[in-house]
């Protein structure tokens, strides 16, 4: 099977693990690993994405629309047809060894989750991180998985080398019903918060992204405030939140889910998003109201500006975009 734009051929692998039943992993050889992000709008210039598609199956994932570029659909295929760029570690080593490499911050987790389940089998991240460390390249990670703690000793080596490193967890909700409905195959949100606590204990910059905030699903103060309280308790480096965006095919997937799981919310979402991908400013303020007054500067009074700059996911951009995974 040929996957346009990814490689010249694929090997399709399956695994017997319960987490991987019914999922195809398309092993391809990519042409490049480092992706340039023009303009540094989000605090980084380069990204690495070892995987396309995500078994977490989050109904709101903005990256779903990119699966259509591979002649897959944004719905079930995004969750069940995972592209694995098996040669990314060797490409990273070669690309950061070039004299032209400027050691700019590299972000992992800007598209699909680099620590989704299959990383436990392919184990590409340790090699990728080691290559960046050897090239004295700062790094930032965003994930929904405590699997990131497997590589904590590598992050400590970044810290000890004086390189900027941040390891950040996305926690949209602690509400069990909302979690299981919207992120059906993700690890426990409590385990993600525990990961942030341990990272901070080890002196590694780590924050929490509450995103997306979905009207009527996970945006009430009663749902958000426990995350805020835990973030403060563990000394999270930042706390941020982004309102739900529904662009392209993602809107179709999300509305299909609403009709099946939350039909009571369909009229309100038709009002909010019927002809729009983004909430109106006044509606966005309502959705993020529970976070008001809790920014990265408020989280830790002694958090210096220089450290803040190492956190590319610390706050939502001024314009309504959704460049992060979740």
C-alpha positions as a Markdown table, in Angstrom:
| # | Residue | x | y | z |
|---|---|---|---|---|
| 1 | Unk | 0.0 | 0.0 | 0.0 |
| 2 | Unk | 1.4 | 3.4 | -1.0 |
| 3 | Unk | 0.8 | 6.3 | 1.4 |
| 4 | Unk | 1.1 | 9.6 | -0.5 |
| 5 | Unk | 3.6 | 12.1 | 0.9 |
| 6 | Unk | 5.0 | 9.7 | 3.5 |
| 7 | Unk | 7.2 | 7.2 | 1.8 |
| 8 | Unk | 7.7 | 4.9 | -1.2 |
| 9 | Unk | 6.3 | 1.8 | 0.4 |
| 10 | Unk | 4.9 | 0.4 | 3.6 |
| 11 | Unk | 5.0 | -2.6 | 5.8 |
| 12 | Unk | 1.8 | -3.1 | 7.8 |
| 13 | Unk | 2.3 | -4.5 | 11.3 |
| 14 | Unk | -0.3 | -5.6 | 13.9 |
| 15 | Unk | 0.2 | -6.4 | 17.6 |
| 16 | Unk | -1.6 | -8.8 | 19.8 |
| 17 | Unk | -1.8 | -6.4 | 22.8 |
| 18 | Unk | -5.3 | -5.5 | 23.9 |
| 19 | Unk | -4.5 | -1.8 | 23.3 |
| 20 | Unk | -3.7 | -2.5 | 19.6 |
| 21 | Unk | -6.4 | -4.9 | 18.6 |
| 22 | Unk | -7.8 | -4.0 | 15.2 |
| 23 | Unk | -5.2 | -1.4 | 14.6 |
| 24 | Unk | -2.8 | -1.4 | 11.6 |
| 25 | Unk | 0.7 | 0.2 | 12.0 |
| 26 | Unk | 2.1 | 1.3 | 8.6 |
| 27 | Unk | 5.8 | 1.4 | 8.8 |
| 28 | Unk | 7.3 | 3.9 | 6.4 |
| 29 | Unk | 10.6 | 5.5 | 5.8 |
| 30 | Unk | 10.3 | 9.3 | 5.9 |
| 31 | Unk | 12.4 | 11.7 | 3.8 |
| 32 | Unk | 13.0 | 14.1 | 6.6 |
| 33 | Unk | 12.4 | 14.4 | 10.3 |
| 34 | Unk | 12.6 | 18.1 | 11.3 |
| 35 | Unk | 9.7 | 20.2 | 10.2 |
| 36 | Unk | 10.2 | 23.9 | 10.0 |
| 37 | Unk | 7.5 | 26.1 | 11.6 |
| 38 | Unk | 7.6 | 29.6 | 10.0 |
| 39 | Unk | 7.3 | 32.7 | 12.1 |
| 40 | Unk | 7.8 | 31.2 | 15.6 |
| 41 | Unk | 4.2 | 32.1 | 16.5 |
| 42 | Unk | 4.1 | 29.4 | 19.2 |
| 43 | Unk | 7.6 | 29.8 | 20.6 |
| 44 | Unk | 9.4 | 27.1 | 18.5 |
| 45 | Unk | 10.8 | 26.9 | 15.0 |
| 46 | Unk | 11.0 | 23.1 | 14.5 |
| 47 | Unk | 8.9 | 20.1 | 15.2 |
| 48 | Unk | 9.3 | 16.3 | 15.0 |
| 49 | Unk | 6.3 | 14.0 | 14.5 |
| 50 | Unk | 7.3 | 10.3 | 14.5 |
| 51 | Unk | 3.7 | 9.1 | 14.1 |
| 52 | Unk | 0.7 | 10.1 | 12.0 |
| 53 | Unk | -2.7 | 9.2 | 13.4 |
| 54 | Unk | -3.3 | 8.4 | 17.1 |
| 55 | Unk | -4.8 | 5.5 | 19.0 |
| 56 | Unk | -5.9 | 7.8 | 21.8 |
| 57 | Unk | -9.0 | 8.4 | 19.6 |
| 58 | Unk | -9.9 | 11.8 | 21.1 |
| 59 | Unk | -13.1 | 13.0 | 19.4 |
| 60 | Unk | -11.9 | 16.6 | 19.3 |
| 61 | Unk | -8.3 | 16.1 | 17.9 |
| 62 | Unk | -7.5 | 18.8 | 15.4 |
| 63 | Unk | -4.9 | 16.5 | 13.8 |
| 64 | Unk | -7.7 | 14.2 | 12.4 |
| 65 | Unk | -8.0 | 16.4 | 9.3 |
| 66 | Unk | -4.3 | 15.8 | 8.4 |
| 67 | Unk | -5.1 | 12.0 | 7.9 |
| 68 | Unk | -7.0 | 12.8 | 4.8 |
| 69 | Unk | -3.7 | 13.9 | 3.2 |
| 70 | Unk | -2.8 | 10.2 | 3.3 |
| 71 | Unk | -6.0 | 9.0 | 1.6 |
| 72 | Unk | -7.4 | 7.9 | 5.0 |
| 73 | Unk | -10.5 | 9.3 | 6.6 |
| 74 | Unk | -10.5 | 11.6 | 9.7 |
| 75 | Unk | -12.7 | 9.3 | 11.7 |
| 76 | Unk | -12.0 | 5.7 | 12.3 |
| 77 | Unk | -8.9 | 5.6 | 10.1 |
| 78 | Unk | -7.2 | 8.2 | 12.2 |
| 79 | Unk | -7.5 | 5.9 | 15.2 |
| 80 | Unk | -6.9 | 2.6 | 13.4 |
| 81 | Unk | -4.4 | 3.3 | 10.6 |
| 82 | Unk | -1.3 | 4.6 | 12.3 |
| 83 | Unk | 1.7 | 5.7 | 10.3 |
| 84 | Unk | 5.0 | 5.0 | 11.9 |
| 85 | Unk | 8.1 | 6.7 | 10.5 |
| 86 | Unk | 10.6 | 4.1 | 11.5 |
| 87 | Unk | 13.7 | 5.9 | 10.3 |
| 88 | Unk | 13.1 | 9.2 | 12.2 |
| 89 | Unk | 15.8 | 8.6 | 14.8 |
| 90 | Unk | 18.5 | 8.2 | 12.1 |
| 91 | Unk | 17.2 | 11.2 | 10.2 |
| 92 | Unk | 17.3 | 13.4 | 13.3 |
| 93 | Unk | 20.9 | 12.4 | 14.0 |
| 94 | Unk | 21.8 | 13.3 | 10.4 |
| 95 | Unk | 19.9 | 16.6 | 10.3 |
| 96 | Unk | 21.1 | 18.0 | 13.6 |
| 97 | Unk | 24.7 | 17.1 | 12.6 |
| 98 | Unk | 24.6 | 19.5 | 9.7 |
| 99 | Unk | 26.8 | 22.7 | 10.1 |
| 100 | Unk | 23.6 | 24.7 | 9.2 |
| 101 | Unk | 21.7 | 23.5 | 12.3 |
| 102 | Unk | 21.2 | 26.4 | 14.7 |
| 103 | Unk | 20.2 | 24.5 | 17.8 |
| 104 | Unk | 16.7 | 26.0 | 17.9 |
| 105 | Unk | 14.1 | 24.7 | 20.2 |
| 106 | Unk | 12.4 | 21.5 | 18.8 |
| 107 | Unk | 8.8 | 20.7 | 19.9 |
| 108 | Unk | 7.5 | 17.1 | 20.1 |
| 109 | Unk | 3.7 | 16.5 | 20.3 |
| 110 | Unk | 2.5 | 19.4 | 18.1 |
| 111 | Unk | 0.5 | 17.0 | 15.9 |
| 112 | Unk | -0.2 | 13.5 | 17.2 |
| 113 | Unk | 1.0 | 12.2 | 20.6 |
| 114 | Unk | 4.6 | 11.1 | 20.5 |
| 115 | Unk | 4.0 | 8.9 | 23.6 |
| 116 | Unk | 0.8 | 7.1 | 22.3 |
| 117 | Unk | 0.7 | 3.3 | 22.9 |
| 118 | Unk | 2.8 | 2.2 | 20.0 |
| 119 | Unk | 5.8 | 4.2 | 21.3 |
| 120 | Unk | 6.1 | 1.5 | 24.0 |
| 121 | Unk | 6.9 | -0.9 | 21.2 |
| 122 | Unk | 8.8 | 1.2 | 18.7 |
| 123 | Unk | 10.8 | 3.1 | 21.3 |
| 124 | Unk | 11.9 | 5.9 | 19.0 |
| 125 | Unk | 11.8 | 8.8 | 21.4 |
| 126 | Unk | 14.9 | 7.8 | 23.5 |
| 127 | Unk | 17.0 | 7.8 | 20.3 |
| 128 | Unk | 15.4 | 11.1 | 19.1 |
| 129 | Unk | 16.0 | 12.8 | 22.4 |
| 130 | Unk | 19.6 | 11.5 | 22.7 |
| 131 | Unk | 20.3 | 12.9 | 19.2 |
| 132 | Unk | 18.9 | 16.3 | 20.2 |
| 133 | Unk | 20.9 | 16.2 | 23.5 |
| 134 | Unk | 24.1 | 15.3 | 21.7 |
| 135 | Unk | 23.5 | 18.3 | 19.3 |
| 136 | Unk | 22.8 | 20.6 | 22.3 |
| 137 | Unk | 19.3 | 21.3 | 21.1 |
| 138 | Unk | 16.6 | 22.4 | 23.5 |
| 139 | Unk | 13.4 | 20.4 | 23.5 |
| 140 | Unk | 9.7 | 20.7 | 24.6 |
| 141 | Unk | 7.3 | 17.8 | 24.8 |
| 142 | Unk | 3.5 | 17.7 | 25.0 |
| 143 | Unk | 1.7 | 14.5 | 25.6 |
| 144 | Unk | -1.3 | 12.8 | 27.3 |
| 145 | Unk | 0.7 | 9.8 | 28.5 |
| 146 | Unk | 2.7 | 9.1 | 31.6 |
| 147 | Unk | 4.8 | 6.8 | 29.3 |
| 148 | Unk | 6.9 | 10.0 | 29.0 |
| 149 | Unk | 8.3 | 9.2 | 32.5 |
| 150 | Unk | 10.2 | 6.2 | 30.9 |
| 151 | Unk | 12.6 | 8.8 | 29.5 |
| 152 | Unk | 12.9 | 11.0 | 32.6 |
| 153 | Unk | 16.6 | 10.3 | 32.9 |
| 154 | Unk | 17.2 | 11.7 | 29.5 |
| 155 | Unk | 15.3 | 14.9 | 30.4 |
| 156 | Unk | 17.4 | 15.1 | 33.5 |
| 157 | Unk | 20.5 | 15.0 | 31.3 |
| 158 | Unk | 19.1 | 18.0 | 29.3 |
| 159 | Unk | 18.6 | 19.8 | 32.6 |
| 160 | Unk | 22.1 | 19.0 | 33.8 |
| 161 | Unk | 23.6 | 20.1 | 30.5 |
| 162 | Unk | 22.0 | 23.5 | 31.0 |
| 163 | Unk | 19.7 | 23.0 | 28.0 |
| 164 | Unk | 16.1 | 24.2 | 28.1 |
| 165 | Unk | 13.7 | 21.3 | 28.5 |
| 166 | Unk | 10.0 | 21.2 | 29.3 |
| 167 | Unk | 7.8 | 18.1 | 29.5 |
| 168 | Unk | 4.1 | 19.0 | 29.5 |
| 169 | Unk | 0.9 | 17.1 | 30.0 |
| 170 | Unk | -2.5 | 17.7 | 28.5 |
| 171 | Unk | -5.3 | 17.2 | 31.0 |
| 172 | Unk | -8.6 | 18.4 | 29.6 |
| 173 | Unk | -10.7 | 17.0 | 32.5 |
| 174 | Unk | -10.7 | 14.9 | 35.7 |
| 175 | Unk | -14.4 | 14.2 | 35.3 |
| 176 | Unk | -14.6 | 10.5 | 34.7 |
| 177 | Unk | -17.6 | 10.6 | 32.4 |
| 178 | Unk | -16.3 | 13.4 | 30.2 |
| 179 | Unk | -12.8 | 11.7 | 30.1 |
| 180 | Unk | -14.1 | 8.3 | 29.0 |
| 181 | Unk | -16.5 | 9.8 | 26.4 |
| 182 | Unk | -14.1 | 12.2 | 24.8 |
| 183 | Unk | -10.7 | 10.5 | 25.2 |
| 184 | Unk | -11.6 | 6.9 | 25.2 |
| 185 | Unk | -8.1 | 5.3 | 24.9 |
| 186 | Unk | -6.0 | 7.8 | 26.9 |
| 187 | Unk | -4.2 | 7.0 | 30.2 |
| 188 | Unk | -5.8 | 8.2 | 33.4 |
| 189 | Unk | -5.8 | 12.0 | 33.8 |
| 190 | Unk | -4.8 | 11.5 | 37.5 |
| 191 | Unk | -1.7 | 9.6 | 36.3 |
| 192 | Unk | -0.8 | 12.5 | 34.0 |
| 193 | Unk | -1.0 | 14.9 | 36.9 |
| 194 | Unk | 1.2 | 12.6 | 39.0 |
| 195 | Unk | 3.7 | 12.7 | 36.1 |
| 196 | Unk | 3.8 | 16.5 | 36.3 |
| 197 | Unk | 4.4 | 16.3 | 40.1 |
| 198 | Unk | 7.3 | 13.9 | 39.7 |
| 199 | Unk | 8.9 | 16.0 | 36.9 |
| 200 | Unk | 8.7 | 19.1 | 39.1 |
| 201 | Unk | 10.2 | 17.1 | 42.0 |
| 202 | Unk | 13.1 | 16.3 | 39.7 |
| 203 | Unk | 13.6 | 19.9 | 38.8 |
| 204 | Unk | 12.3 | 19.6 | 35.2 |
| 205 | Unk | 10.0 | 22.3 | 33.8 |
| 206 | Unk | 6.5 | 20.8 | 33.5 |
| 207 | Unk | 3.1 | 22.3 | 33.0 |
| 208 | Unk | -0.5 | 21.5 | 32.3 |
| 209 | Unk | -2.6 | 22.3 | 29.3 |
| 210 | Unk | -6.4 | 22.1 | 29.8 |
| 211 | Unk | -7.4 | 21.8 | 26.2 |
| 212 | Unk | -9.7 | 21.8 | 24.6 |
| 213 | Unk | -12.3 | 23.3 | 26.8 |
| 214 | Unk | -15.6 | 22.2 | 25.4 |
| 215 | Unk | -18.8 | 24.1 | 26.2 |
| 216 | Unk | -21.1 | 22.0 | 28.4 |
| 217 | Unk | -18.7 | 19.0 | 28.5 |
| 218 | Unk | -15.6 | 20.0 | 30.5 |
| 219 | Unk | -15.6 | 23.8 | 30.9 |
| 220 | Unk | -17.6 | 24.3 | 34.1 |
| 221 | Unk | -15.7 | 25.8 | 37.1 |
| 222 | Unk | -16.5 | 22.6 | 39.1 |
| 223 | Unk | -14.6 | 20.6 | 36.5 |
| 224 | Unk | -11.7 | 22.9 | 35.9 |
| 225 | Unk | -10.9 | 24.1 | 39.4 |
| 226 | Unk | -9.7 | 20.7 | 40.7 |
| 227 | Unk | -7.1 | 20.7 | 37.9 |
| 228 | Unk | -6.1 | 24.2 | 38.8 |
| 229 | Unk | -5.7 | 23.3 | 42.4 |
| 230 | Unk | -3.6 | 20.3 | 41.6 |
| 231 | Unk | -1.4 | 22.3 | 39.3 |
| 232 | Unk | -0.7 | 24.8 | 42.1 |
| 233 | Unk | -0.1 | 22.0 | 44.6 |
| 234 | Unk | 2.6 | 20.3 | 42.5 |
| 235 | Unk | 4.2 | 23.6 | 41.4 |
| 236 | Unk | 3.4 | 23.2 | 37.7 |
| 237 | Unk | 5.5 | 25.6 | 35.6 |
| 238 | Unk | 2.4 | 26.9 | 33.7 |
| 239 | Unk | -1.3 | 26.3 | 33.4 |
| 240 | Unk | -3.0 | 27.1 | 30.1 |
| 241 | Unk | -6.3 | 26.4 | 28.4 |
| 242 | Unk | -7.7 | 26.6 | 24.8 |
| 243 | Unk | -11.3 | 26.6 | 23.7 |
| 244 | Unk | -12.4 | 23.9 | 21.3 |
| 245 | Unk | -11.8 | 24.5 | 17.6 |
| 246 | Unk | -13.5 | 22.5 | 14.8 |
| 247 | Unk | -11.9 | 22.9 | 11.4 |
| 248 | Unk | -12.7 | 20.9 | 8.3 |
| 249 | Unk | -13.4 | 17.2 | 8.8 |
| 250 | Unk | -13.0 | 17.5 | 12.6 |
| 251 | Unk | -16.3 | 19.2 | 12.7 |
| 252 | Unk | -18.0 | 16.3 | 11.0 |
| 253 | Unk | -16.4 | 13.8 | 13.4 |
| 254 | Unk | -17.2 | 15.8 | 16.5 |
| 255 | Unk | -20.8 | 16.5 | 15.5 |
| 256 | Unk | -21.3 | 12.8 | 14.7 |
| 257 | Unk | -20.1 | 12.1 | 18.2 |
| 258 | Unk | -22.4 | 14.7 | 19.7 |
| 259 | Unk | -25.4 | 13.1 | 17.9 |
| 260 | Unk | -24.5 | 9.7 | 19.2 |
| 261 | Unk | -23.3 | 10.5 | 22.8 |
| 262 | Unk | -24.6 | 14.0 | 23.7 |
| 263 | Unk | -27.6 | 14.8 | 21.6 |
| 264 | Unk | -28.7 | 17.2 | 24.3 |
| 265 | Unk | -25.9 | 19.5 | 23.3 |
| 266 | Unk | -26.4 | 19.5 | 19.5 |
| 267 | Unk | -28.6 | 22.6 | 19.4 |
| 268 | Unk | -26.1 | 24.6 | 21.4 |
| 269 | Unk | -23.1 | 23.5 | 19.3 |
| 270 | Unk | -25.0 | 24.3 | 16.1 |
| 271 | Unk | -25.5 | 27.8 | 17.5 |
| 272 | Unk | -21.8 | 28.1 | 18.5 |
| 273 | Unk | -20.1 | 26.3 | 15.6 |
| 274 | Unk | -22.7 | 25.9 | 12.9 |
| 275 | Unk | -20.9 | 28.2 | 10.4 |
| 276 | Unk | -17.7 | 28.7 | 12.3 |
| 277 | Unk | -14.6 | 26.8 | 13.2 |
| 278 | Unk | -13.9 | 29.0 | 16.3 |
| 279 | Unk | -16.0 | 30.3 | 19.1 |
| 280 | Unk | -16.9 | 34.0 | 19.0 |
| 281 | Unk | -14.7 | 36.0 | 21.5 |
| 282 | Unk | -17.6 | 36.4 | 23.9 |
| 283 | Unk | -18.3 | 32.7 | 23.9 |
| 284 | Unk | -14.6 | 31.9 | 24.2 |
| 285 | Unk | -14.4 | 34.0 | 27.3 |
| 286 | Unk | -17.3 | 32.0 | 28.8 |
| 287 | Unk | -15.6 | 28.7 | 28.0 |
| 288 | Unk | -12.3 | 29.7 | 29.6 |
| 289 | Unk | -13.8 | 31.6 | 32.5 |
| 290 | Unk | -12.7 | 29.0 | 35.1 |
| 291 | Unk | -9.1 | 29.7 | 34.2 |
| 292 | Unk | -9.3 | 33.5 | 34.5 |
| 293 | Unk | -6.7 | 34.8 | 36.9 |
| 294 | Unk | -4.6 | 31.7 | 36.6 |
| 295 | Unk | -1.8 | 32.3 | 34.1 |
| 296 | Unk | 1.7 | 31.1 | 34.0 |
| 297 | Unk | 3.0 | 34.2 | 35.9 |
| 298 | Unk | 0.4 | 33.6 | 38.7 |
| 299 | Unk | 1.3 | 29.9 | 39.0 |
| 300 | Unk | 4.7 | 30.5 | 40.4 |
| 301 | Unk | 5.6 | 34.0 | 41.6 |
| 302 | Unk | 9.4 | 33.4 | 41.2 |
| 303 | Unk | 9.1 | 32.0 | 37.7 |
| 304 | Unk | 11.5 | 34.1 | 35.6 |
| 305 | Unk | 10.8 | 35.4 | 32.2 |
| 306 | Unk | 13.7 | 33.4 | 30.7 |
| 307 | Unk | 12.2 | 30.2 | 31.9 |
| 308 | Unk | 8.8 | 31.1 | 30.6 |
| 309 | Unk | 10.2 | 31.4 | 27.1 |
| 310 | Unk | 11.1 | 27.8 | 27.2 |
| 311 | Unk | 7.4 | 26.8 | 27.4 |
| 312 | Unk | 5.9 | 27.0 | 23.9 |
| 313 | Unk | 2.5 | 25.8 | 25.0 |
| 314 | Unk | 2.2 | 28.1 | 28.0 |
| 315 | Unk | -0.7 | 30.1 | 26.7 |
| 316 | Unk | -3.1 | 30.3 | 23.8 |
| 317 | Unk | -2.0 | 32.6 | 21.0 |
| 318 | Unk | -3.8 | 35.8 | 20.5 |
| 319 | Unk | -5.4 | 34.7 | 17.3 |
| 320 | Unk | -7.8 | 31.7 | 17.4 |
| 321 | Unk | -5.6 | 28.9 | 16.2 |
| 322 | Unk | -5.1 | 25.4 | 17.5 |
| 323 | Unk | -1.6 | 24.3 | 16.9 |
| 324 | Unk | -1.3 | 21.8 | 19.7 |
| 325 | Unk | -2.4 | 18.2 | 19.8 |
| 326 | Unk | -5.3 | 18.4 | 22.1 |
